[in-house]
Amino acid sequence: MDFESQPLHRQIYARQILAKAGVGANHRLLAAFATVPREQFVGPPPWVYNDFRNYRELASTDPLVLYQDVLVGLDTARGVNNGMPSLHAGGLHALGIRDGETVAHLGAGTGYYTAIIAELVGPSGRVIAVEYDEALAEKARQNLAGYANVELVRGDATEWPNEDADVIYANFALDHPPPAWIDNLAVSGRALFPLGYPALENGRRGGFTGRAGFLMIDRRAKGFGAKFLQPVSFVWAEGQQPPPPGRHEGLAEAFRLRRGYQVRSLRWHRPPQEGEWYGEEDWGLSFEEVGGE
C-alpha cells in the first residue's frame, strides 16, 4: 500500500476526501483510499449519483468521474448507494484501524469500503464482511475475491461477529446496539454505527433514518466509553423485529433535546441510571464517564 505509486487521479481523490473529512495526517488511510479502484465496486456505466433528492446520470463513461465525493447508486429502487467517501474517511480515521487487527464490516454493500479496510489491516489482519442483501453480497464476493484477508458472509449483520473483533464498523442504522456487537468487542476494541430512529412515510417506517448519529463505543477495563461523532443519514436495517413500545419516541425526544454531544459512556447489562441521554432496562447512554473516571 504505497500512496506515491498510485495513479495521480486517485492520489488527488484521496487527498480531497480526507481534507473534506477533516483528517489532516493519516498516511495509511490516505494510501488505502488511493489504492482501491472505486470503479471495480460500482458496476459498469452508466453510473448515477444521488444529490440527496434525486438520482442523476453522470454524463461520462470515464472512471475518472467516480473520484469525487458523491453517492454512487448501487440499487436505486431501494436507495442503496456506495456511501459518501468523506463520511467513511472520517469514520475510519476515528476507528484508528491498525495492522493485524480483526475488523467486522457490517453492511458491506458491494465491498468498496471493505477493500479499504482490508488495506488498513494488511496481510496479517482479517476482515469479516457481512451483507444482508443476497445480490449485493454476491457482487461483493466477486469484487473482493483478490483479498485473501477478507471473509464474505451473507447474513444478518446484527448477529455478527460471532467472535472477538478489534473493530466493528456498521454501515446501516439501528435503534439499539445489538448484543453480538457489544459482547464480542475485544478489550480496547472500537465499534462505530449509526444510532437513531427511522423516517416515517405515510405513517409507516421508511427505508432511511429520520434522525441518527454516528455512535462510537470503545471497550475499556471498567466498561464502555461512548460518544457521538456527528449527525448522519443512513439506510435503515433490514429484517429486524418491531422495536419495544416507546423506543422510537424516546430516541426522538433524546435527539430533540440536543445533548448527544455530552454522551460519555454506554451502560450495558447494568441497572438504569438517573438522567441518561436515553436508556432501557439492559442498556443506556450516559453522561457519566466510564467507572467514574
N, C-alpha and C positions, 0 to 999 in steps of 0.2 A: 504494500500500500504506500505508493510514493506519489506525492502531490505533483512534483515537478515533471514527472514523466507522463502525466495525463494530458489529453487534448486540451488546447487552450480554452475552448468554449466551456468545457466542464470545470476548468480552474476558475474562470470568471464567474460561472454559475455558483460554485461553492462559496466563493468569497462574498458574493452578493447575498446569498441565502443566510450565511452566518452573520453578516453585518446587520441584515434586517432583523434577525433574531436577537440581536444584542450580544452576540458571542464574539468577544474581542480576541481571544487567544486560545484556540483549541486545535492544534495542528492535526491531531489524529482524526477528529471529526471532519475537518476541512478536507483531508485526504480521502476519507470514506465517501463523502458526497461527490468528490471529483472522480472517484474510481468507478462507481456503479453507473452504467449507462441506462438512463431512465427509459429510453425508447424500447428496451427489451421487456419492460414490465407493463406497458400501457396498451399493447396491441398495435396492429397496423393502422395507418391513416385511412380515412380522415379522422383526425383527433378533434375532440370537443373539450372546451373548458367551461367551468362554472363560474359565473360572475356574481354568485350568491343570490341571483334572481332567476336567471335563465341559462341554458346551455347554448354556447355559440361555437361554430366550427372554426378551427384555426385554418386560415387560408393558405396553407402550405403543407407539403409532404416532407419537408426537410426536418429531420430530427432536431436540428438546432433550435426550432421554435419551442421545444419542450423544456428548454433550460431557462425557465423563468419561474417566478413564484406564483404559480397558478394551480388550481384544482383541475386535474385532467379527469374526465369522466371515464369510469370503468363499466358501470351498469346504470345508464342514465334513467331507465324506467324506475329504478329504486333509489336514485340519488346517491349511488355509491361512487366515490371518487378516489383517485390517487392523491392522498392528502396534501395539504399546503406545505411545501418543503420548509419554509421558515418556521412554522409551528413545530414541526417534528425536529428540526435542528435545535430549537430551544429546549424541547423536551429531552432529547438525547444528551444534550450538554448538561442539563440538570441531573440526569441519572448518572453521569460520570462513568460510563461503561469502560471496564478495564480488560486488558489482555487476559485470556484464560478463564473469564467468568462464564457462568451459565445464565442465559437470558431466555425468558419466556416472552415471545412476541405474540400477543393475543389479538385476534382480528387482523390477520396478516394480509388480507386482500390478495393481490397478485404477487406480493413478495418484494416490492421495491425497498421499503424500509427494513424488511428482514435482511436483505442483502447488505444494506449499510451497517446494520447491527453485526452481521457476520464478519464484516471487515474490521469492526471495532474489537470484537472478542478474539480475532485471529485464529490461526490453526489449532491452538491449544484450548480454545474456548468452544462453547456449544450454544446453539440457538434452537429452541423448540418453538416452531411457528404453528399456530393453531388458527384455522379458519372455519367458520360455521357453514358458509355457502359452498355447496359442492362444486359449482362451476368455477368460482374464484379459487378454491383450493386446488383444483386440477391445474389451472393456469399457473398458480404459484409453484406447484410441484415441478412443472416443466421449466419455469423460469429459474428455479433455484437448484436445478439438477447439477450444476457445476460447483456447488458449495458443499464440500464434504462435511463441514461442521454444522449443517442445518438439517434438522428433522422436521418434516412437514406432517401435521396431523389434521385430519378433517374431523371436527367435532365441536362440542360446546366449550367455548374458551373459559366459561366460568368454572369449569371443572378441572382446569389445568393451571399450573403444573401439578403433577402428582408426586413430586419430589422437591427437595430444596432447590431454590433458584436464587441467584445473587441479585437478579434484576427481573422485574415483571413490568412489561410495557403493554398496556391495553389501548387499542385504537377504536373503541366503541364505548358508548356511555351507559352507565348503570346508576341505580338509585341506592346502592349499598355496596360495601366491599364483600365479595364472595369469600367464604371460608378457605377455599383452596388457595387463594392469593395470599391471605394473611398467615395462615398456618404453615405454608410452605415457603415463606420468605426467610432466607437464611439470615443469621446474625450479621449485622452490618449491611443487609440487603436493602434494596430500594424498589418501591412499586410506584408506578405513575399511571393514573387512569382518570377519565372524565367522570365526575360525580355530579348528578343533577336529577332533573325530572323531565319527562318527555313533553313535547308540544302537543296540543290538542287540535285536531282537525275535525270540524263538525261534531264536536263533543266526544270524539274517540281519540285514543292515543295515536299520535303521528309517528313517523319514522325517524324523527330527529329530536334533539334536545330542545326543550323550552327555555331552560337555563341550566348551565353547568359550569364547573370549574375544574381545571387540571389539578388533581389532588395527589401530592407526593407523600408517601408513607415510608418511613425508614425504621428498620428494626434495631433496637438498642438493648443493652443488657437488662434494663428495667422496664421495658415496654416499647411503645411505638410512637415515634415522632410523626407529626403530620403538618402539612401546610399547603395552602392553595397557591399555585404559581400564577394563574391568570384565568380569566373567563375564556371558555371555548364553546364551539358548536360542533357536535359530532352526531354521526348516525347512532340510533338507539339500538341496544342489544336485541338480538332475535332469540326466539324460543324460550323466553322467560315466563315464570309463573306470575300471576297477578300479585301486586305488592300488598303488604298488610294495610288495613284501613288507616288512613291518615298520613301515610308516609309521604306521598307527593305533596299534600297540602302543607305538611310540616317543613319539608325541604323548600317549598316555595316561600314560606314565611321566613325561613332562615336566610335565604338569598335576599329577600326584600329588605331585611334589616342591615345588610351590607357590613357584616362583621367577619366575613370569611377570612380577611387578612389577619385576624387575630387568632385563628386556629393554630394550636401548637402540638396537639397530641391526639392519638386515636385510643379510645377506651375499647378494649377487646375482652369479652367474656368476664367483665367485672361489673359490679353494681353501678347503676346510673349515678351521675353526679349532678349537683345543682348548677344551673347556669351554663349548660353546654350549648354550643352553636346549634347542634342537632343531635338527638340521641334516641335510641331504642333500648330494649332490655339487654341485648347482648353486645351492643356497640354504640359508640357515640364519638363525636368530635368535640374536643375540649379546648378551652382557652388556657388550661394549665400546662406547664411544662411536664415532660416525662419524669415520673418519680419525684416531682418537686424540685427538679434541677433548676 
